[in-house]
């Protein structure tokens, strides 16, 4: 499913992140060096392809931000697990990434992919996204609320109200709107998976707005789980640590790139392919007794939450 440039020999090779120019927001995969791993996992001194077991056979999934980063890997693994349909939302600058992952998924599996270019930060757009999925497949079995944005700000005095609202709209408003309008089309046994972050638990001195939205996502996940549990819909979340994605390439200055991720116990950044299996687990019946919980693929940091 991945091109040769995406399949280095081992995890050390792909985690050597060189200094590189700061990307324009939102970041894109095709401008990253090295490109993040999509469906290869470290096994000893080499990398192996992920092999599905049809845990999501015939499922319909809606993945926001599925064009790149963690969402891209989630889409790839869902297809390898037998999902019959995947809808991916993305922004216009991410068109190349979106078309690339659609082509790869449909070439390597029987999964059909539809691309929806929408900013999910408004309710009107969220309604339209859900409508397109329902018009295509008639239902939603798995909702992955993954799209997010972040902007480093050194001083709170410099954090504009426009940026503050924009971050909340993308990261939590859109999540609420999509859940609200997807749930009427979700049957018993359906699942919702929200992407939060280690920053929800540890904070970050230069990501005040982003960290705040991620904390809100944890509370939203727990509350929505309680709200939907009698309907048989499970709601969980994933809180990644430092993962090499376009979000990082478009957020941190060049001098920070080489040390990115080295502060965690594993001393390296994680790859999207190392996070996506959490979503497979939460989307499948393997996690049938879990709801309102958060998984922590973060390189060994101990998080009480």
Backbone as CSV, one residue per row, in Angstrom:
resi,resn,N_x,N_y,N_z,CA_x,CA_y,CA_z,C_x,C_y,C_z
1,UNK,0.823,-1.206,0.000,0.000,0.000,0.000,0.855,1.254,0.000
2,UNK,2.073,1.177,0.502,2.930,2.348,0.611,4.004,2.321,-0.460
3,UNK,4.462,3.490,-0.861,5.536,3.575,-1.829,6.856,3.261,-1.155
4,UNK,7.901,3.064,-1.964,9.197,2.696,-1.416,9.732,3.731,-0.444
5,UNK,9.445,5.014,-0.694,9.974,6.045,0.183,9.328,6.001,1.561
6,UNK,8.234,5.256,1.709,7.557,5.158,2.989,7.915,3.880,3.739
7,UNK,8.794,3.065,3.186,9.110,1.795,3.830,10.600,1.680,4.111
8,UNK,11.097,2.415,5.091,12.499,2.289,5.482,12.758,0.916,6.082
9,UNK,14.025,0.603,6.313,14.390,-0.731,6.773,14.035,-0.981,8.232
10,UNK,14.122,0.062,9.064,13.840,-0.122,10.487,13.305,1.161,11.099
11,UNK,12.874,1.079,12.354,12.242,2.221,13.007,13.243,3.343,13.255
12,UNK,14.517,3.003,13.468,15.529,4.036,13.689,15.671,4.930,12.463
13,UNK,15.589,4.323,11.293,15.743,5.068,10.048,14.629,6.090,9.858
14,UNK,13.409,5.709,10.211,12.274,6.603,9.987,12.114,7.631,11.100
15,UNK,12.759,7.405,12.252,12.633,8.364,13.349,13.800,9.338,13.419
16,UNK,14.706,9.283,12.463,15.755,10.292,12.352,15.170,11.465,11.574
17,UNK,14.653,12.430,12.303,13.949,13.549,11.682,14.918,14.702,11.464
18,UNK,15.227,15.035,10.229,16.164,16.130,9.956,15.496,17.492,10.094
19,UNK,16.312,18.518,10.220,15.789,19.880,10.228,15.125,20.139,8.876
20,UNK,13.935,20.736,8.894,13.220,21.001,7.648,12.348,22.227,7.805
21,UNK,11.989,22.813,6.684,11.211,24.046,6.709,9.847,23.822,7.347
22,UNK,9.392,24.830,8.073,8.060,24.793,8.668,7.018,24.839,7.556
23,UNK,6.092,23.895,7.569,5.054,23.854,6.546,3.958,24.878,6.823
24,UNK,3.224,25.203,5.778,2.016,26.010,5.912,0.922,25.142,6.514
25,UNK,0.093,25.720,7.388,-1.039,24.981,7.948,-2.121,24.810,6.884
26,UNK,-2.792,23.658,6.801,-2.453,22.428,7.511,-1.281,21.723,6.831
27,UNK,-0.507,20.984,7.597,0.628,20.276,7.023,0.182,19.174,6.078
28,UNK,1.089,18.768,5.193,0.764,17.713,4.230,1.865,16.653,4.218
29,UNK,1.475,15.429,3.951,2.391,14.290,3.994,3.492,14.390,2.956
30,UNK,3.133,14.784,1.742,4.099,14.722,0.642,5.235,15.735,0.763
31,UNK,5.177,16.627,1.763,6.275,17.567,1.980,7.137,17.177,3.181
32,UNK,6.864,16.023,3.790,7.580,15.611,5.000,8.803,14.750,4.688
33,UNK,9.836,14.883,5.532,11.033,14.045,5.448,11.420,13.589,6.848
34,UNK,11.385,12.263,7.100,10.857,11.202,6.239,9.332,11.189,6.273
35,UNK,8.740,10.494,5.326,7.287,10.370,5.345,6.875,9.400,6.448
36,UNK,5.786,9.698,7.151,5.347,8.830,8.256,4.945,7.435,7.773
37,UNK,5.115,6.464,8.647,4.693,5.098,8.337,3.175,5.000,8.404
38,UNK,2.597,4.325,7.435,1.146,4.183,7.358,0.678,2.832,7.890
39,UNK,1.316,1.746,7.446,0.860,0.432,7.902,2.010,-0.547,8.128
40,UNK,3.170,-0.009,8.491,4.298,-0.851,8.879,4.573,-0.665,10.370
41,UNK,4.891,-1.769,11.048,5.142,-1.742,12.488,6.534,-2.287,12.793
42,UNK,7.215,-1.713,13.800,8.544,-2.215,14.164,8.458,-3.590,14.813
43,UNK,9.283,-4.500,14.335,9.366,-5.846,14.900,10.843,-6.195,15.029
44,UNK,11.371,-6.074,16.235,12.795,-6.306,16.417,13.601,-5.269,15.661
45,UNK,14.468,-5.728,14.758,15.344,-4.813,14.035,14.833,-4.470,12.639
46,UNK,13.559,-4.780,12.367,13.023,-4.479,11.043,11.551,-4.071,11.142
47,UNK,10.973,-3.723,9.994,9.570,-3.330,9.933,8.765,-4.402,9.212
48,UNK,7.554,-4.627,9.684,6.669,-5.589,9.034,5.343,-4.927,8.697
49,UNK,4.731,-5.369,7.615,3.432,-4.841,7.229,2.353,-5.330,8.192
50,UNK,1.373,-4.465,8.411,0.219,-4.834,9.227,-0.645,-5.815,8.445
51,UNK,-1.084,-6.871,9.109,-1.958,-7.855,8.471,-3.309,-7.858,9.181
52,UNK,-4.352,-7.600,8.429,-5.687,-7.556,8.996,-6.274,-8.932,9.221
53,UNK,-7.323,-8.972,10.032,-8.011,-10.231,10.346,-9.517,-10.085,10.153
54,UNK,-9.918,-9.139,9.302,-11.325,-8.884,8.990,-12.153,-8.577,10.236
55,UNK,-11.557,-7.839,11.159,-12.265,-7.457,12.382,-13.347,-6.412,12.123
56,UNK,-13.266,-5.737,10.969,-14.240,-4.690,10.646,-14.961,-5.008,9.340
57,UNK,-15.167,-6.277,9.084,-15.777,-6.718,7.837,-17.134,-6.060,7.612
58,UNK,-17.278,-5.457,6.439,-18.519,-4.820,5.980,-18.909,-3.567,6.763
59,UNK,-18.007,-3.013,7.550,-18.317,-1.807,8.323,-18.178,-0.550,7.457
60,UNK,-18.951,0.467,7.825,-18.878,1.781,7.186,-18.296,2.761,8.197
61,UNK,-17.217,3.431,7.815,-16.532,4.340,8.739,-16.435,5.746,8.167
62,UNK,-16.607,6.724,9.037,-16.375,8.128,8.707,-15.183,8.589,9.533
63,UNK,-14.122,9.036,8.855,-12.891,9.444,9.526,-12.577,10.888,9.157
64,UNK,-12.623,11.784,10.126,-12.255,13.167,9.838,-10.734,13.295,9.874
65,UNK,-10.196,14.079,8.956,-8.747,14.197,8.872,-8.091,12.891,8.470
66,UNK,-8.775,12.108,7.652,-8.260,10.796,7.256,-7.278,10.831,6.109
67,UNK,-6.935,12.016,5.651,-6.020,12.138,4.517,-4.564,11.962,4.905
68,UNK,-4.220,12.277,6.166,-2.809,12.246,6.560,-2.666,11.892,8.031
69,UNK,-1.415,11.694,8.448,-1.131,11.456,9.855,-1.829,10.234,10.416
70,UNK,-2.321,10.356,11.637,-2.983,9.239,12.307,-4.229,8.807,11.544
71,UNK,-5.014,9.772,11.074,-6.236,9.441,10.344,-5.968,8.637,9.088
72,UNK,-4.885,8.944,8.407,-4.492,8.222,7.192,-4.187,6.758,7.522
73,UNK,-3.448,6.547,8.598,-3.107,5.187,8.999,-4.342,4.425,9.480
74,UNK,-5.229,5.116,10.189,-6.481,4.485,10.628,-7.287,4.021,9.419
75,UNK,-7.388,4.876,8.411,-8.122,4.508,7.197,-7.493,3.286,6.527
76,UNK,-6.161,3.274,6.448,-5.462,2.152,5.819,-5.708,0.852,6.574
77,UNK,-5.617,0.903,7.901,-5.806,-0.314,8.702,-7.261,-0.770,8.696
78,UNK,-8.194,0.174,8.709,-9.611,-0.202,8.627,-9.879,-0.963,7.327
79,UNK,-9.261,-0.508,6.243,-9.468,-1.196,4.964,-8.874,-2.599,5.008
80,UNK,-7.709,-2.738,5.631,-7.079,-4.058,5.750,-7.878,-4.981,6.666
81,UNK,-8.709,-4.388,7.526,-9.564,-5.177,8.417,-10.936,-5.460,7.802
82,UNK,-11.114,-5.095,6.528,-12.320,-5.493,5.820,-13.455,-4.501,5.773
83,UNK,-13.222,-3.249,6.186,-14.288,-2.242,6.086,-14.735,-2.139,4.630
84,UNK,-16.032,-2.035,4.411,-16.526,-1.976,3.033,-16.564,-0.557,2.492
85,UNK,-16.677,0.428,3.397,-16.711,1.814,2.956,-16.081,2.745,3.965
86,UNK,-15.286,3.701,3.477,-14.651,4.689,4.343,-14.832,6.069,3.727
87,UNK,-15.358,6.995,4.518,-15.460,8.392,4.100,-14.378,9.181,4.821
88,UNK,-13.646,9.989,4.079,-12.539,10.769,4.625,-12.812,12.252,4.407
89,UNK,-12.755,13.037,5.487,-12.855,14.485,5.332,-11.460,15.087,5.352
90,UNK,-11.308,16.198,4.640,-10.007,16.859,4.534,-10.225,18.294,4.087
91,UNK,-9.155,19.095,4.101,-9.210,20.475,3.640,-8.580,20.584,2.251
92,UNK,-8.843,21.676,1.554,-8.434,21.796,0.152,-6.927,21.649,-0.052
93,UNK,-6.113,22.168,0.876,-4.659,22.041,0.728,-4.217,20.580,0.823
94,UNK,-5.060,19.735,1.398,-4.724,18.328,1.602,-5.232,17.420,0.475
95,UNK,-5.652,18.023,-0.618,-6.244,17.273,-1.737,-5.323,16.160,-2.241
96,UNK,-4.043,16.462,-2.417,-3.103,15.461,-2.936,-2.982,14.278,-1.980
97,UNK,-2.868,14.565,-0.680,-2.788,13.492,0.313,-4.053,12.635,0.298
98,UNK,-5.205,13.295,0.216,-6.480,12.575,0.242,-6.616,11.644,-0.962
99,UNK,-6.284,12.148,-2.134,-6.402,11.323,-3.342,-5.402,10.171,-3.324
100,UNK,-4.247,10.421,-2.737,-3.225,9.380,-2.657,-3.681,8.215,-1.786
101,UNK,-4.227,8.506,-0.608,-4.641,7.416,0.279,-5.876,6.703,-0.270
102,UNK,-6.762,7.428,-0.931,-7.925,6.792,-1.566,-7.469,5.792,-2.625
103,UNK,-6.539,6.223,-3.472,-6.045,5.363,-4.548,-5.372,4.112,-3.987
104,UNK,-4.578,4.292,-2.951,-3.859,3.155,-2.376,-4.803,2.159,-1.716
105,UNK,-5.775,2.677,-0.964,-6.721,1.788,-0.289,-7.519,0.983,-1.304
106,UNK,-8.032,1.647,-2.325,-8.869,0.957,-3.297,-8.068,0.015,-4.185
107,UNK,-6.773,0.269,-4.317,-5.915,-0.616,-5.105,-5.568,-1.883,-4.334
108,UNK,-5.423,-1.759,-3.011,-4.952,-2.871,-2.193,-6.060,-3.614,-1.449
109,UNK,-7.298,-3.143,-1.543,-8.394,-3.800,-0.831,-9.687,-3.620,-1.609
110,UNK,-10.754,-4.174,-1.073,-12.068,-4.022,-1.694,-12.851,-2.861,-1.087
111,UNK,-12.201,-2.098,-0.234,-12.856,-0.971,0.427,-13.089,0.175,-0.548
112,UNK,-14.296,0.708,-0.536,-14.609,1.880,-1.351,-14.400,3.133,-0.501
113,UNK,-13.782,4.143,-1.074,-13.470,5.371,-0.340,-14.133,6.562,-1.018
114,UNK,-14.785,7.408,-0.221,-15.272,8.681,-0.750,-14.544,9.807,-0.019
115,UNK,-14.205,10.845,-0.761,-13.492,11.993,-0.216,-14.445,13.169,-0.085
116,UNK,-14.408,13.820,1.075,-15.295,14.954,1.336,-14.449,16.138,1.784
117,UNK,-14.309,17.119,0.917,-13.509,18.303,1.229,-14.379,19.304,1.983
118,UNK,-14.269,19.286,3.306,-15.096,20.150,4.151,-14.346,20.546,5.413
119,UNK,-14.528,21.775,5.834,-14.075,22.227,7.148,-15.167,21.829,8.135
120,UNK,-14.863,20.909,9.053,-15.907,20.357,9.921,-16.188,21.239,11.146
121,UNK,-15.649,22.457,11.161,-15.815,23.333,12.312,-17.137,24.058,12.404
122,UNK,-18.006,23.893,11.390,-19.332,24.507,11.447,-20.391,23.416,11.388
123,UNK,-21.529,23.666,12.007,-22.581,22.655,12.030,-23.127,22.395,10.634
124,UNK,-23.231,23.434,9.835,-23.732,23.274,8.466,-22.873,22.290,7.680
125,UNK,-21.554,22.426,7.803,-20.658,21.523,7.086,-20.719,20.104,7.641
126,UNK,-20.838,19.995,8.960,-20.940,18.669,9.576,-22.195,17.949,9.093
127,UNK,-23.286,18.673,8.996,-24.537,18.092,8.496,-24.345,17.586,7.070
128,UNK,-23.653,18.376,6.253,-23.433,17.988,4.860,-22.537,16.753,4.758
129,UNK,-21.522,16.675,5.615,-20.636,15.504,5.623,-21.438,14.241,5.914
130,UNK,-22.236,14.286,6.959,-23.042,13.116,7.335,-24.018,12.765,6.217
131,UNK,-24.616,13.773,5.619,-25.580,13.541,4.540,-24.928,12.805,3.374
132,UNK,-23.696,13.188,3.028,-23.008,12.520,1.920,-22.728,11.050,2.232
133,UNK,-22.364,10.769,3.476,-22.098,9.379,3.866,-23.384,8.562,3.826
134,UNK,-24.466,9.126,4.347,-25.746,8.412,4.385,-26.301,8.215,2.976
135,UNK,-26.151,9.211,2.125,-26.609,9.066,0.739,-25.861,7.951,0.017
136,UNK,-24.607,7.751,0.407,-23.781,6.731,-0.239,-24.050,5.338,0.320
137,UNK,-24.093,5.207,1.653,-24.149,3.877,2.258,-25.341,3.640,3.186
138,UNK,-26.039,4.690,3.574,-27.242,4.510,4.380,-27.036,4.359,5.872
139,UNK,-25.791,4.329,6.321,-25.534,4.160,7.755,-24.098,4.555,8.083
140,UNK,-23.821,4.694,9.376,-22.465,4.902,9.871,-22.256,3.922,11.020
141,UNK,-21.272,3.047,10.885,-20.971,2.075,11.937,-19.868,2.569,12.867
142,UNK,-18.932,3.331,12.296,-17.776,3.809,13.058,-17.553,5.282,12.736
143,UNK,-17.576,6.114,13.754,-17.242,7.532,13.589,-15.915,7.783,14.283
144,UNK,-14.918,8.222,13.517,-13.615,8.569,14.082,-13.449,10.081,13.991
145,UNK,-13.594,10.747,15.124,-13.418,12.198,15.207,-11.934,12.485,15.426
146,UNK,-11.229,12.737,14.348,-9.772,12.813,14.417,-9.191,14.163,13.999
147,UNK,-9.883,14.909,13.166,-9.335,16.163,12.640,-9.018,17.145,13.763
148,UNK,-7.859,17.791,13.654,-7.508,18.801,14.657,-6.447,19.737,14.099
149,UNK,-6.240,20.839,14.790,-5.182,21.778,14.423,-4.552,22.340,15.683
150,UNK,-3.307,22.799,15.546,-2.615,23.412,16.676,-1.676,24.496,16.177
151,UNK,-1.457,25.503,17.024,-0.587,26.622,16.682,0.212,26.991,17.924
152,UNK,1.525,26.967,17.814,2.360,27.336,18.953,2.272,28.839,19.220
153,UNK,2.056,29.197,20.480,2.008,30.596,20.895,2.805,30.739,22.184
154,UNK,3.847,31.545,22.160,4.749,31.642,23.307,4.133,32.375,24.492
155,UNK,3.304,33.394,24.231,2.711,34.183,25.314,1.199,34.222,25.161
156,UNK,0.482,34.069,26.263,-0.973,34.094,26.206,-1.478,35.425,25.661
157,UNK,-0.699,36.485,25.884,-1.094,37.800,25.370,-1.138,37.824,23.842
158,UNK,-0.403,36.892,23.215,-0.348,36.856,21.751,-1.347,35.878,21.136
159,UNK,-2.104,35.186,21.983,-3.086,34.225,21.477,-4.365,34.983,21.130
160,UNK,-4.598,35.159,19.847,-5.744,35.957,19.410,-7.055,35.220,19.642
161,UNK,-8.113,35.980,19.781,-9.433,35.371,19.962,-9.832,34.590,18.714
162,UNK,-9.346,35.046,17.541,-9.652,34.349,16.288,-9.010,32.963,16.276
163,UNK,-7.726,32.893,16.681,-7.051,31.594,16.730,-7.683,30.696,17.786
164,UNK,-7.996,31.269,18.938,-8.596,30.504,20.030,-9.904,29.861,19.579
165,UNK,-10.759,30.657,18.941,-12.044,30.127,18.480,-11.856,29.118,17.360
166,UNK,-10.925,29.399,16.448,-10.673,28.495,15.327,-10.237,27.115,15.831
167,UNK,-9.341,27.093,16.803,-8.857,25.821,17.341,-9.988,25.048,18.003
168,UNK,-10.831,25.743,18.752,-11.965,25.076,19.390,-12.969,24.580,18.353
169,UNK,-13.180,25.360,17.296,-14.139,24.943,16.270,-13.692,23.654,15.591
170,UNK,-12.428,23.597,15.216,-11.920,22.402,14.544,-11.865,21.207,15.486
171,UNK,-11.334,21.412,16.686,-10.998,20.294,17.563,-12.147,19.747,18.395
172,UNK,-13.085,20.597,18.806,-14.161,20.104,19.673,-15.555,20.423,19.136
173,UNK,-15.759,21.617,18.561,-17.079,21.917,18.001,-17.431,20.914,16.902
174,UNK,-16.480,20.692,15.983,-16.725,19.764,14.882,-17.005,18.357,15.372
175,UNK,-16.319,17.963,16.425,-16.518,16.643,17.023,-17.949,16.510,17.552
176,UNK,-18.403,17.553,18.233,-19.766,17.553,18.771,-20.795,17.512,17.641
177,UNK,-20.604,18.369,16.627,-21.566,18.428,15.523,-21.652,17.093,14.781
178,UNK,-20.509,16.473,14.515,-20.519,15.209,13.774,-21.151,14.090,14.587
179,UNK,-20.875,14.070,15.884,-21.519,13.066,16.733,-23.029,13.287,16.747
180,UNK,-23.436,14.522,16.940,-24.860,14.868,17.011,-25.628,14.404,15.780
181,UNK,-25.036,14.603,14.603,-25.761,14.298,13.374,-25.481,12.894,12.832
182,UNK,-24.453,12.224,13.352,-24.185,10.838,12.948,-24.995,9.845,13.766
183,UNK,-25.183,10.134,15.041,-25.830,9.194,15.962,-27.205,8.719,15.488
184,UNK,-28.050,9.572,14.891,-29.338,9.068,14.394,-29.202,7.973,13.339
185,UNK,-28.022,7.863,12.737,-27.789,6.864,11.688,-26.909,5.714,12.180
186,UNK,-26.712,5.633,13.495,-25.874,4.587,14.081,-26.751,3.618,14.869
187,UNK,-26.561,2.335,14.611,-27.350,1.308,15.284,-26.606,0.773,16.506
188,UNK,-27.284,-0.056,17.263,-26.647,-0.728,18.392,-25.419,-1.494,17.896
189,UNK,-24.316,-1.360,18.605,-23.075,-1.991,18.181,-22.138,-1.042,17.463
190,UNK,-22.620,0.156,17.146,-21.770,1.159,16.504,-20.807,1.757,17.526
191,UNK,-19.771,2.426,17.023,-18.773,3.000,17.927,-18.364,4.396,17.483
192,UNK,-17.968,5.195,18.465,-17.394,6.515,18.225,-16.022,6.539,18.886
193,UNK,-15.016,6.995,18.144,-13.653,7.086,18.674,-13.162,8.515,18.473
194,UNK,-12.776,9.162,19.558,-12.308,10.544,19.513,-10.799,10.610,19.737
195,UNK,-10.135,11.478,18.999,-8.698,11.666,19.185,-8.454,12.830,20.139
196,UNK,-7.911,12.518,21.311,-7.497,13.557,22.243,-5.972,13.627,22.185
197,UNK,-5.281,13.848,23.285,-3.824,13.997,23.244,-3.238,13.874,24.639
198,UNK,-1.965,13.530,24.689,-1.250,13.514,25.965,-1.273,14.898,26.614
199,UNK,-1.405,15.954,25.786,-1.430,17.312,26.343,-2.668,17.567,27.195
200,UNK,-3.708,16.764,27.019,-4.900,16.904,27.860,-4.571,16.584,29.312
201,UNK,-3.550,15.751,29.522,-3.169,15.297,30.859,-1.929,16.015,31.389
202,UNK,-0.999,16.339,30.495,0.265,16.949,30.921,0.314,18.452,30.682
203,UNK,-0.560,18.945,29.793,-0.505,20.348,29.421,0.668,20.625,28.495
204,UNK,0.715,21.850,27.967,1.838,22.277,27.126,1.919,23.796,27.211
205,UNK,3.076,24.343,27.553,3.187,25.785,27.779,2.906,26.653,26.563
206,UNK,3.066,26.106,25.353,2.849,26.908,24.149,1.659,26.437,23.318
207,UNK,0.858,25.530,23.897,-0.339,25.045,23.203,-1.552,25.187,24.127
208,UNK,-1.782,26.397,24.605,-2.853,26.621,25.575,-4.224,26.280,25.007
209,UNK,-4.505,26.762,23.800,-5.818,26.506,23.203,-5.957,25.045,22.794
210,UNK,-4.933,24.493,22.162,-4.957,23.093,21.734,-5.132,22.158,22.928
211,UNK,-4.327,22.342,23.973,-4.416,21.486,25.158,-5.793,21.574,25.803
212,UNK,-6.363,22.768,25.799,-7.697,22.952,26.379,-8.749,22.167,25.609
213,UNK,-8.639,22.174,24.271,-9.611,21.405,23.479,-9.453,19.913,23.731
214,UNK,-8.217,19.472,23.915,-7.989,18.045,24.120,-8.504,17.593,25.487
215,UNK,-8.429,18.481,26.474,-9.041,18.176,27.764,-10.553,18.097,27.643
216,UNK,-11.118,18.997,26.850,-12.564,18.983,26.621,-12.996,17.692,25.937
217,UNK,-12.145,17.175,25.047,-12.472,15.936,24.338,-12.546,14.754,25.299
218,UNK,-11.668,14.724,26.294,-11.717,13.648,27.293,-13.051,13.690,28.035
219,UNK,-13.445,14.879,28.479,-14.715,15.025,29.199,-15.898,14.698,28.292
220,UNK,-15.822,15.135,27.047,-16.886,14.855,26.076,-17.014,13.353,25.842
221,UNK,-15.881,12.675,25.714,-15.883,11.222,25.492,-16.562,10.496,26.644
222,UNK,-16.199,10.843,27.865,-16.774,10.178,29.035,-18.269,10.455,29.157
223,UNK,-18.656,11.692,28.921,-20.071,12.061,29.043,-20.909,11.447,27.932
224,UNK,-20.379,11.472,26.699,-21.122,10.895,25.577,-21.257,9.383,25.744
225,UNK,-20.248,8.759,26.322,-20.330,7.324,26.593,-21.503,7.019,27.514
226,UNK,-21.615,7.774,28.591,-22.724,7.570,29.526,-24.065,7.864,28.856
227,UNK,-24.065,8.864,27.992,-25.284,9.274,27.304,-25.790,8.201,26.336
228,UNK,-24.863,7.479,25.700,-25.245,6.548,24.636,-25.219,5.080,25.039
229,UNK,-24.773,4.791,26.238,-24.543,3.390,26.593,-25.822,2.558,26.547
230,UNK,-26.962,3.154,26.869,-28.221,2.403,26.814,-28.675,2.156,25.382
231,UNK,-28.134,2.909,24.444,-28.455,2.683,23.031,-27.517,1.654,22.401
232,UNK,-26.544,1.195,23.185,-25.619,0.190,22.671,-24.530,0.753,21.789
233,UNK,-24.264,2.050,21.914,-23.188,2.690,21.152,-22.040,2.995,22.106
234,UNK,-20.872,2.459,21.815,-19.710,2.681,22.673,-18.921,3.904,22.212
235,UNK,-18.369,4.635,23.182,-17.586,5.838,22.891,-16.272,5.773,23.665
236,UNK,-15.164,5.837,22.957,-13.845,5.815,23.583,-12.940,6.841,22.907
237,UNK,-11.726,6.961,23.404,-10.791,7.937,22.840,-9.374,7.386,22.832
238,UNK,-8.523,8.040,22.056,-7.102,7.718,21.993,-6.334,9.011,22.255
239,UNK,-5.326,8.933,23.131,-4.534,10.114,23.494,-3.076,9.903,23.074
240,UNK,-2.752,10.159,21.816,-1.380,9.938,21.349,-0.377,10.869,22.025
241,UNK,0.858,10.386,22.107,1.965,11.223,22.541,2.578,11.896,21.325
242,UNK,3.903,12.073,21.289,4.551,12.743,20.150,4.609,11.831,18.925
243,UNK,3.759,12.084,17.958,3.662,11.259,16.754,4.062,12.096,15.541
244,UNK,4.866,11.524,14.658,5.378,12.232,13.486,4.287,12.336,12.416
245,UNK,3.625,13.479,12.384,2.523,13.726,11.460,2.664,15.117,10.845
246,UNK,1.900,15.420,9.795,1.928,16.761,9.209,1.552,17.861,10.201
247,UNK,0.755,17.523,11.215,0.403,18.507,12.241,1.663,19.041,12.915
248,UNK,2.623,18.161,13.144,3.890,18.551,13.768,4.744,19.349,12.795
249,UNK,4.810,18.878,11.560,5.630,19.542,10.544,5.157,20.959,10.249
250,UNK,3.888,21.241,10.567,3.340,22.576,10.320,3.226,23.399,11.603
251,UNK,3.736,22.863,12.718,3.598,23.555,14.000,4.928,23.972,14.617
252,UNK,5.893,23.059,14.599,7.147,23.298,15.304,8.214,23.885,14.382
253,UNK,9.017,24.821,14.874,10.069,25.433,14.058,11.147,24.423,13.696
254,UNK,11.899,24.670,12.615,12.907,23.721,12.125,13.887,23.241,13.188
255,UNK,14.314,24.133,14.082,15.312,23.743,15.087,14.766,22.763,16.123
256,UNK,13.444,22.610,16.176,12.824,21.686,17.132,12.604,20.292,16.538
257,UNK,12.687,20.181,15.218,12.350,18.933,14.543,13.247,17.775,14.957
258,UNK,14.556,18.014,14.994,15.503,16.928,15.238,15.354,16.300,16.622
259,UNK,14.842,17.067,17.583,14.680,16.543,18.943,13.246,16.122,19.245
260,UNK,12.364,16.228,18.258,10.955,15.917,18.492,10.779,14.467,18.948
261,UNK,10.087,14.286,20.063,9.772,12.958,20.579,10.822,12.347,21.480
262,UNK,11.996,12.939,21.566,13.081,12.323,22.334,12.925,12.478,23.845
263,UNK,11.903,13.222,24.276,11.709,13.439,25.710,10.934,12.309,26.380
264,UNK,10.332,11.400,25.607,9.559,10.303,26.205,10.497,9.143,26.544
265,UNK,10.070,8.212,27.411,10.941,7.099,27.807,11.525,6.296,26.649
266,UNK,10.784,6.146,25.551,11.313,5.399,24.405,12.306,6.203,23.573
267,UNK,12.453,7.491,23.893,13.464,8.364,23.285,13.290,8.564,21.777
268,UNK,12.068,8.466,21.296,11.818,8.707,19.878,10.363,9.074,19.660
269,UNK,10.098,9.700,18.529,8.716,9.977,18.145,8.049,8.690,17.674
270,UNK,6.746,8.618,17.850,5.992,7.478,17.355,5.550,7.704,15.925
271,UNK,5.107,6.642,15.290,4.601,6.698,13.928,3.083,6.512,13.929
272,UNK,2.369,7.098,12.964,0.923,6.891,12.886,0.529,5.415,12.895
273,UNK,1.352,4.583,12.261,1.058,3.145,12.200,1.136,2.477,13.565
274,UNK,1.801,3.132,14.529,1.888,2.580,15.880,0.712,3.018,16.749
275,UNK,-0.053,3.973,16.256,-1.220,4.479,16.972,-2.515,3.888,16.415
276,UNK,-2.564,3.717,15.105,-3.787,3.265,14.436,-4.341,1.934,14.954
277,UNK,-3.504,0.973,15.387,-4.077,-0.268,15.925,-4.981,-0.045,17.139
278,UNK,-4.761,1.050,17.873,-5.655,1.381,18.988,-7.073,1.615,18.476
279,UNK,-7.170,2.261,17.319,-8.479,2.551,16.730,-9.140,1.273,16.217
280,UNK,-8.338,0.379,15.657,-8.877,-0.913,15.223,-9.456,-1.653,16.423
281,UNK,-8.712,-1.683,17.509,-9.167,-2.350,18.731,-10.480,-1.746,19.225
282,UNK,-10.544,-0.421,19.304,-11.743,0.241,19.826,-12.925,0.150,18.867
283,UNK,-12.647,0.003,17.574,-13.725,-0.092,16.582,-14.289,-1.499,16.477
284,UNK,-13.529,-2.487,16.941,-13.918,-3.887,16.772,-14.570,-4.450,18.028
285,UNK,-15.050,-5.671,17.903,-15.663,-6.350,19.048,-14.647,-6.762,20.106
286,UNK,-13.358,-6.623,19.801,-12.328,-6.927,20.798,-12.478,-6.041,22.035
287,UNK,-13.066,-4.860,21.849,-13.229,-3.914,22.963,-14.689,-3.805,23.404
288,UNK,-15.434,-4.893,23.266,-16.879,-4.868,23.524,-17.255,-4.466,24.951
289,UNK,-16.318,-4.602,25.899,-16.615,-4.265,27.296,-15.976,-2.938,27.704
290,UNK,-15.608,-2.131,26.715,-14.971,-0.844,26.991,-15.803,0.307,26.449
291,UNK,-16.046,1.294,27.294,-16.673,2.539,26.855,-16.316,3.632,27.850
292,UNK,-16.124,4.829,27.338,-15.744,5.950,28.186,-14.277,5.944,28.571
293,UNK,-13.464,5.158,27.854,-12.058,4.988,28.213,-11.133,5.691,27.214
294,UNK,-9.872,5.863,27.635,-8.862,6.499,26.794,-7.624,5.609,26.729
295,UNK,-7.152,5.325,25.521,-5.911,4.575,25.330,-4.758,5.558,25.138
296,UNK,-3.544,5.149,25.575,-2.408,6.077,25.617,-1.164,5.564,24.884
297,UNK,-1.156,5.582,23.557,0.067,5.236,22.819,1.008,6.440,22.804
298,UNK,1.932,6.490,23.764,2.706,7.725,23.943,4.193,7.517,24.199
299,UNK,4.714,6.336,23.885,6.142,6.124,24.045,6.588,5.828,25.456
300,UNK,5.655,5.426,26.313,6.027,5.000,27.657,5.759,5.976,28.779
301,UNK,5.190,7.138,28.484,4.854,8.092,29.545,3.680,7.555,30.360
302,UNK,3.798,7.608,31.682,2.731,7.114,32.548,1.722,8.230,32.775
303,UNK,0.492,7.982,32.355,-0.578,8.972,32.458,-1.689,8.401,33.325
304,UNK,-2.058,9.093,34.355,-3.154,8.639,35.212,-4.460,9.235,34.714
305,UNK,-5.104,8.548,33.797,-6.341,9.049,33.239,-6.871,8.142,32.172
